[in-house]
Amino acid sequence: MDTHPSSALAPLASTFLSMVPGPVVIPEPIRAAYAQDYGSADLEADFIELYSRTQRQFKTLLNTRNDVVFMTGEGMLALWSALKSCLVPGDRVLSVATGVFGYGIAQMAQSLGADVKTVGFGYHETLHDMARIEAAMVEFNPRMVTVVHCETPSGTLNPLEELGNLKNAHQIPLFYVDAVASVGGVPVLADEWHIDLCIGGSQKCLSAPPEMSFLSVSQKAWEIIEAVNYVGYDALKPFRRAVEERVFPYTPNWQGLAALYTASALLLEEGLENSFQRHDQVARHCRERLEVMGIPRFPAKDAVCAPTVTAAQIPDGFSWETWNRQLREKGLIVAGSYGPLAEKVFRIGHMGTQARLDWVDKALDVIAETL
């Protein structure tokens, strides 16, 4: 769960409202996908058909013509898979980082033997100073550029269009984007932003359990994947022809894929623009009420706040431990943060099913009462 670990045993009221930034509350239609019995995905044509239909829907969510791969394992599986399948020791990786996960991806690539250069910003910032990033691209000449779209620990959203244009202009082979906490809640334009590996997870805006990950893979990425020829449970290469040849590298998770199909169908039925407006409206309302209460948002200014999660400073007079405990005693679960923001910031997750004005107002009423 995307929440601060020190609060795991804090007391809970008998009834509670969970507003953490993932895993989010699972809606009934997705629960129903797990209540059905399915055959063996290795044997049944129905699974191949479901996989293909789900691919088509996710191409719409990601705004891409590229292949979409579904893997059994939460978002970190696909984040690792895309690195391991595309890099060999010594490859140059330029990591553009504004928060915990951006800097974390740089460390992941480094652990694989990549030569990593980080263009770093503060946790209270989002992407800017594109001249500095471009200069690093020219000087370093990387094989891959990595970035996080939505930094949930900071409650920020990085604008990616200009970064993608720079990647394209300088003919960098791979653009790797962590879009785990943004797909479905904000526009993700994989092709327009020249993203080669656009990675997501099931437990955020899609409102499914944390057991599936997915990513779009460009033709250039497939060529590199074939050349690297990485072999492992998290390898991407076997998925390139899995549907065509009806052979998957391990037993597919039919229930998990059915949940993703249902989740994407619900978003498309609502309409993506309607979903984006819903998330934006709820986020603005949340921040306005916190401001009225005198609770400063994080970041305070300039940076772009994420429509899927609000970060705010822990109120004066409270530690994270006491703030979290008192909210839980009143039936509200929120999240702390990580790294330099631990013990300083708490977060309200209004993504997916939780992007509702009535739920956010209930949460804010508890916060007001606790103050």
C-alpha positions in Angstrom: 0.0 0.0 0.0 1.3 3.5 -0.9 1.3 4.7 2.7 3.8 5.4 5.4 4.9 2.1 7.0 5.2 3.4 10.6 1.4 3.6 10.9 0.6 0.0 10.1 -0.7 -0.9 13.5 -2.4 2.4 14.3 -6.0 1.9 15.7 -8.9 1.9 13.3 -12.5 2.9 14.0 -15.1 0.1 13.4 -16.1 1.7 10.2 -13.6 3.7 8.1 -13.0 5.6 4.9 -9.8 4.8 3.1 -8.4 7.7 1.1 -4.9 6.5 0.5 -3.3 7.0 -3.0 -3.5 3.4 -3.9 -4.6 0.7 -3.7 -7.9 2.4 -3.9 -11.4 1.1 -3.1 -12.5 -1.6 -5.5 -15.9 -1.0 -7.2 -18.5 -3.8 -7.4 -18.1 -4.4 -11.2 -14.4 -5.2 -10.7 -15.1 -7.4 -7.7 -17.6 -9.3 -9.9 -14.8 -10.0 -12.4 -13.1 -12.1 -9.6 -16.3 -13.9 -8.7 -16.5 -15.8 -12.0 -14.9 -19.1 -12.8 -12.5 -19.1 -15.8 -10.8 -21.9 -17.7 -7.1 -22.3 -18.3 -5.7 -19.2 -20.1 -3.1 -21.4 -21.8 -5.9 -23.5 -23.5 -8.9 -21.3 -24.1 -9.4 -19.0 -27.1 -11.6 -16.9 -25.0 -8.6 -15.7 -23.0 -6.8 -14.6 -26.2 -9.9 -12.7 -27.3 -10.1 -11.0 -23.9 -6.4 -10.1 -24.0 -6.8 -8.6 -27.5 -9.9 -6.6 -26.5 -8.2 -5.3 -23.4 -5.2 -4.3 -25.5 -7.4 -2.2 -27.7 -9.0 -0.4 -24.8 -5.7 0.3 -23.2 -4.4 1.8 -26.4 -7.2 4.3 -26.1 -6.3 5.0 -22.5 -2.6 5.6 -23.4 -3.3 7.3 -26.7 -1.0 4.9 -28.5 -0.8 2.7 -31.6 2.0 0.7 -29.9 1.6 -2.8 -28.5 0.4 -3.1 -24.9 1.6 -5.9 -22.6 -0.1 -7.1 -19.5 1.9 -8.8 -16.7 1.0 -10.5 -13.5 2.5 -8.4 -10.7 1.9 -4.8 -9.5 3.4 -1.8 -11.2 7.0 -2.3 -9.9 7.2 -5.5 -12.0 6.7 -3.6 -15.3 9.0 -0.8 -14.1 11.8 -3.3 -13.5 10.9 -5.3 -16.7 11.3 -2.3 -19.0 14.7 -1.5 -17.5 16.0 -5.1 -17.5 14.7 -5.9 -21.0 16.2 -2.8 -22.6 19.5 -2.1 -20.8 22.9 -3.8 -20.6 25.7 -2.8 -18.3 27.3 0.4 -19.5 24.3 1.8 -21.3 23.8 5.5 -20.6 20.6 6.4 -18.8 19.5 10.0 -18.2 17.1 10.1 -15.3 15.0 13.3 -14.9 13.9 13.3 -11.2 11.6 15.4 -9.1 10.7 13.0 -6.3 11.1 9.7 -4.5 10.2 7.5 -7.5 12.2 9.5 -10.1 15.3 9.3 -8.0 14.4 5.6 -7.3 14.3 4.7 -11.0 17.8 6.2 -11.4 19.0 3.9 -8.6 17.2 0.9 -10.2 19.0 1.5 -13.5 22.3 2.0 -11.7 21.9 -1.4 -9.9 21.7 -3.0 -13.4 25.1 -1.7 -14.3 23.9 1.3 -16.3 25.9 4.5 -16.5 23.3 6.9 -14.9 23.3 10.7 -15.0 20.5 12.4 -13.0 19.1 15.8 -13.7 17.6 16.4 -10.3 15.0 18.9 -9.1 13.6 19.4 -5.6 10.7 17.4 -4.2 8.6 20.5 -4.2 9.2 21.1 -7.9 8.0 19.8 -11.2 9.9 19.7 -14.6 11.2 23.1 -15.7 14.6 24.5 -16.8 14.4 22.5 -20.0 17.6 24.1 -21.2 19.5 22.2 -18.4 17.9 18.9 -19.4 18.7 19.5 -23.1 22.3 20.3 -22.3 22.5 17.0 -20.3 21.1 15.1 -23.3 23.6 16.6 -25.7 26.6 16.1 -23.4 25.7 12.6 -22.1 24.1 11.1 -25.3 22.0 8.6 -23.4 20.3 5.4 -24.7 17.3 6.0 -22.4 15.6 8.9 -20.7 13.5 8.1 -17.6 10.9 10.2 -15.8 7.9 9.9 -13.5 4.6 11.4 -14.6 2.9 11.6 -11.2 5.0 11.7 -8.1 2.5 10.5 -5.5 4.8 11.0 -2.5 5.0 14.7 -3.5 1.5 15.1 -4.9 3.0 16.5 -8.2 2.4 16.0 -11.9 5.3 16.5 -14.3 4.5 18.0 -17.7 6.0 15.7 -20.3 5.3 17.1 -23.8 8.5 19.2 -24.0 10.7 16.5 -22.6 9.3 14.1 -25.2 10.0 16.6 -27.9 13.6 17.0 -26.8 14.0 13.2 -26.7 12.7 13.0 -30.3 14.7 16.0 -31.5 18.0 14.5 -30.2 17.1 11.0 -31.5 17.5 9.3 -28.1 16.4 5.7 -28.6 14.1 5.2 -25.5 11.8 7.3 -23.4 10.7 5.5 -20.3 7.8 6.9 -18.3 6.3 5.8 -15.0 2.6 6.6 -15.5 1.3 4.3 -12.7 -0.6 7.0 -10.8 -1.8 9.0 -13.8 -3.3 6.7 -16.4 -7.1 7.1 -16.4 -7.0 10.2 -14.1 -5.1 12.7 -16.4 -4.3 12.7 -20.1 -1.4 10.4 -21.0 -0.4 10.9 -24.7 2.2 8.2 -25.2 2.6 8.6 -29.0 2.4 12.4 -29.0 5.0 12.6 -26.3 7.2 10.1 -28.0 7.1 7.6 -25.1 8.6 4.2 -25.9 7.8 2.5 -22.6 4.7 3.9 -20.9 4.2 1.9 -17.7 1.1 1.6 -15.4 -0.4 -0.4 -12.6 -3.9 -1.7 -11.8 -4.3 -0.3 -8.3 -4.5 3.5 -8.9 -7.0 5.2 -11.2 -8.1 1.9 -12.6 -9.4 0.9 -9.2 -8.4 -2.8 -9.4 -6.4 -4.9 -6.9 -2.6 -4.4 -6.9 -1.7 -7.5 -9.0 -1.4 -6.4 -12.6 0.9 -4.1 -14.5 0.9 -3.0 -18.1 3.0 -1.0 -20.5 3.0 0.2 -24.1 6.1 -0.8 -26.1 7.2 1.0 -29.2 8.7 -0.6 -32.3 12.1 0.8 -31.4 11.8 -0.6 -27.9 10.9 -4.0 -29.3 14.0 -3.9 -31.5 16.2 -3.2 -28.5 14.5 -5.8 -26.4 15.2 -8.4 -29.1 18.8 -7.4 -29.2 19.3 -7.4 -25.4 17.5 -10.8 -25.1 17.0 -10.6 -21.4 15.6 -13.8 -19.9 13.7 -13.9 -16.6 10.2 -13.9 -15.1 9.9 -10.2 -15.8 11.3 -10.3 -19.4 9.3 -8.5 -22.0 10.6 -10.3 -25.0 8.2 -13.4 -24.7 5.2 -11.1 -24.8 5.9 -9.7 -28.3 4.3 -12.7 -30.1 2.4 -14.1 -27.2 -1.1 -13.4 -28.7 0.0 -14.3 -32.2 1.5 -17.6 -31.1 -0.9 -18.2 -28.2 2.0 -18.9 -25.9 2.6 -16.9 -22.7 5.8 -17.1 -20.6 3.9 -18.1 -17.5 0.3 -19.0 -16.6 -1.7 -15.8 -17.3 -3.9 -14.3 -14.6 -7.3 -14.5 -16.2 -9.1 -12.9 -13.3 -6.6 -10.0 -13.2 -6.9 -9.4 -16.9 -10.7 -9.5 -16.6 -10.5 -6.9 -13.9 -8.3 -4.6 -16.1 -10.8 -5.1 -19.0 -13.7 -4.1 -16.7 -11.7 -1.2 -15.3 -10.8 0.2 -18.7 -14.4 -0.3 -19.9 -15.8 1.7 -17.0 -13.4 4.6 -17.8 -14.3 4.5 -21.4 -18.0 4.3 -20.7 -17.6 7.4 -18.4 -15.6 9.1 -21.1 -11.9 9.9 -20.5 -12.5 13.7 -20.6 -15.2 13.3 -18.0 -12.9 11.3 -15.9 -10.2 13.9 -16.2 -12.6 16.7 -15.3 -13.9 14.6 -12.3 -10.4 14.2 -10.9 -9.5 17.8 -11.5 -12.7 19.1 -9.8 -12.2 16.9 -6.8 -8.5 17.8 -6.4 -9.3 21.5 -6.6 -12.1 21.2 -4.0 -9.8 19.2 -1.7 -7.1 21.8 -1.8 -9.4 24.8 -1.4 -10.9 23.3 1.8 -7.5 22.5 3.2 -6.5 26.1 2.6 -9.6 27.3 4.4 -8.6 25.1 7.4 -5.1 26.7 7.4 -3.4 23.5 6.3 -0.7 24.4 3.7 -0.6 22.2 0.6 2.6 20.6 -0.6 4.2 21.9 -2.8 3.3 25.5 -1.8 3.6 27.1 -5.2 4.9 27.0 -8.8 4.9 23.2 -9.1 2.0 21.4 -10.9 -0.2 19.6 -8.4 -1.5 16.2 -9.4 -5.2 15.8 -9.9 -5.0 12.2 -8.4 -3.5 12.9 -5.0 -3.2 15.9 -2.7 -0.1 16.3 -0.5 -0.3 18.7 2.5 1.9 19.6 5.4 1.1 17.9 8.7 -0.5 20.6 10.9 1.4 22.4 13.6 1.2 20.6 16.9 1.0 17.1 15.4 3.6 14.6 14.6 2.8 12.1 11.8 2.2 9.5 14.4 -0.3 11.5 16.4 -2.0 13.0 13.3 -2.5 9.6 11.7 -3.6 7.9 15.0 -6.3 10.6 15.7 -7.6 10.5 12.1 -7.8 6.7 12.2 -9.6 6.8 15.5 -12.3 8.9 13.7 -12.5 6.4 10.8 -10.2 8.1 8.2 -7.2 6.5 6.6 -4.8 8.8 4.8 -1.1 8.3 3.8 2.1 9.6 5.0 5.1 10.1 2.7 8.6 8.8 2.0 12.2 10.0 1.9 12.8 13.6 2.8 9.0 14.2 3.1 8.4 11.5 5.7 7.0 12.9 9.0 6.3 16.2 7.2 3.6 15.5 4.6 0.3 13.6 4.6 -1.6 12.7 1.5 -5.2 12.2 0.4 -5.7 9.9 -2.5 -8.6 11.0 -4.7 -8.0 8.8 -7.7 -10.3 6.2 -9.4 -13.2 5.3 -7.3 -12.1 7.8 -4.6 -12.3 10.8 -6.9 -15.7 11.7 -5.4 -16.7 15.0 -3.9 -18.8 13.4 -1.2 -16.0 11.1 -0.1 -13.4 13.9 -0.1 -15.8 16.1 1.9 -16.3 13.3 4.5 -12.5 13.0 4.8 -12.1 16.7 5.1 -14.8 16.9 7.8 -12.8 14.4 9.8 -9.7 16.5 9.3 -11.5 19.6 10.4 -12.8 17.9 13.5 -9.4 16.6 14.4 -7.9 20.1 14.1 
